[in-house]
Amino acid sequence: MCDSFFSLVKIDLVKKIQQNKNYFIDYFLSEATDIFFLLGIIFVEYNTNHNNDRIVSDKYFIFRIFMWFILTGVIGKIISEVEREIRMDYLKNILHHKYSFADIFLSRVISTCIEIIFVVLIPVLLVLFAAGMHFTLFSFQTLLYFILILVITVFLSYLFLLVVLHVKRIMAAHGLFSNYLLFFSGLVFLDSKNKIGLFRRLNFFLFNNINLLYLSIFYIFIIILIFGIVFLQKRISLKIHML
């Protein structure tokens, strides 16, 4: 089971490489735009707050913006791909594949996450290291947070997929969701004190000491998300077979 799933991830990565080679200039410029965007946000935050060392005390700021980019970037790329397949009437062909649609879609989520990390985030990291910035990426808290963001990404990817199967195009909604997460949710900027800052609660898993309560809340949250993913997979499978 695992071998077949990882082979799907490998196949999707190879397909991405071949497609990007055919449109290398466009792909390069698109990813370079993302790199400049992330660097711009980070340097603006640093230059605004370097006098009081706030970005030093908020040692997880860069990590959180990376998690935001993984979350929104993965969803954006795979939903755009699904929308294109719907327009080309290609999605029906997946029904005749030997793998289930849920496995194929999940492999796309994982392969796209790998693509984003290697193509965008690692180059950004190299620039930040060269600039002499100090921040925290590797700790037990960040490992748990990354796992949590990855599961949330899978859950929201299936949720967006279910919506796109009904309405065909939702990239505008994804853009709105992405901007909300960045500026107003409290996921990236901790100053968000508005009543719609729903995601600032996730920072509990970064800034609290590790104890039994911490781990219990984490596992309960993960279990709820997994049940949600299974439910969405079943709904999507039914919708796909109705196409």
BELWO-V844628 format. One line per field, one symbol per residue. ss: DSSP state (@ for helix, = for strand, . for the rest). phi: phi as a letter, one per 40 degrees, with the letter a starting at -180 (. if undefined). psi: psi as a letter, one per 30 degrees, with the letter a starting at -180 (. if undefined). Layout:
# BELWO-V844628
ss->???
phi->???
psi->???
This chain:
# BELWO-V844628
ss->.@@@@@@@@@@@@@@@@@@@@@.@@@@@@@@@@@@@@@@@@@@@@@@@@@@@.@@@@...@@@@@@@@@@@@@@@@@@@@@@@@@@@...@@@@@@....@@@@@@@@@@@@@@@@@@@@@@@@@@@@@@.........@@@@@@@@@@@@@@@@@@@@@@@@@@@@...@@@@@@@@@@@@@..............@@@@@@@@@@....@@@@@@@@@@@@@@@@@@@@@@@@@@@@@@..
phi->.cccccccccccccccccccccbcccccccccccccccccccccccccbccbfccccccbdcccccccccdcccccccccccdcccccfcdcccccccccccccccccccccccdccccbccdcdccccccgcbabbbacccccccdcccccccccccccccccccbgbaccccccccccccbbcgcbccccbccbcccccccdcbbbccaccdccccccccccccccccccdcccdcccccc
psi->eeeeeeeeeeeeeeeeeeefefheeeeeeeeeeeeeeeeeeeeeeefegfeggefeeifgeeeeeeeeeeeeeeeeeeeeeeeeeeeghfeffffglflleeeeeeeeeeeeeeeeeeeeeeeeeeeeeefgkklkfjleeeeeeeeeeeeeeeeeeeeeeeeffefekgeeeeeeeeeeeefffgeejffjglfgiffffffefeglkkaeeeeeeeeeeeeeeeeeeeeeeeeeeeeeff.
